[in-house]
Amino acid sequence: MPRPLAYSTTTANEQTKLMGGLLAGGRLIIFTAPMPPSPESPPGEARKLIEFLFESPAFDDPVNGVGTAKRMPGAYALLTGRAVWYRTVRADGYVVFDGTVGLPGDEDDPNLVIDKVDLEQGALVTIQEFTYVSPTS
């Protein structure tokens, strides 16, 4: 197997800026389990719990390949369920990537942190932190 590419910090920052542009005006959608095997797979049995809108661009200026999402207004849960994973979608509906959801301090270190994962229909949910990390190696 070939050795993985190693990117400079400048390249990682540019990749993160590009991702912020891709997601500009797009959506971040949180689902219940199960998480599909890839972003190319439909959500299947997972139910959509809540949806947030990205700013344009979606991220602040990256530092060392890490982009932090610009603040998104809170949103209300569409139904009752446990938040497990999310999907990011461009403004035109194209799926970009999936990831896991968690609480502050979770040991599995999710890149989307919300204030609660067990949601009741109609509950206001806020994003505590959402980061995108470009690969550097």
Secondary structure, 3 states (H helix, E strand, C coil): CCCCCCCCHHHHHHHHHHHHHHCCCCEEEEECCCCCCCCCCCCCCCCEEEEEECCCCCECCCECCEEEECCCCCEECCCCEECCEEEEECCCCCEEEEEEEECCCCCCCCCEEECCCEECCCCEECEEEEEEECCCC
